[in-house]
């Protein structure tokens, strides 16, 4: 791996070559010399080749964005806002681990202010429902601290048919209990400390454990 001084020297050489090229052929058009509206249209064509946009995959490893975003700093700055504002996201959540959502939210907070994000993101979830109270507890704490404003509520019939995998007949009841725990946290947040909130929701956790010991 070159050191920072070598990288700086290489960057300077590339800038010098670009200037010489533009001086030699002043009328030569490149992507970055086109008007911004045309560049944005090209970015959309390159990232979304049809109306049926392929989703960005989100996992504990991060967000798999289009390779075009990593071609150069200028394209990354200009195209990232468009890609994240208009893309679909497919989030894989093993054992209801909120980490993929945390990574997506952190990535969205760092977006360049080129294209404003819509208020509602186009997200689909793949929930591999294995029981892990530690993950639910972390999700609840993130919600309590307003680090992630998304509750885990019982899925609708459409959700159950499309996005969710249920390993047993009892799973919907468990989701109902988990949803009620999130609603309890929502009602008391700002009024009690997190330690006190944990004590408040512990009876509901006990009910959840009674349904299936995997939540202990």
Secondary structure, 3 states (H helix, E strand, C coil): CCCHHHHHHHHHHHHHHHHHHHHHCCCCCCHHHCCHHHHHHHHHHHHCCCCCCCCEEEECCEEECCHHHHCCHHHHHHHHHHHHHHCEEEEEEECCCCHHHHHHHHHHHCCCCCCCCCCCCEEEEEEECCCCHHHHHHHHHHHHCCCCCCCCCCCCHHHHHHCEECCCCCHHHHHHHHHHHHHHHHHHECCECHHHHHHHHHHHHHHHHHHCHHHC
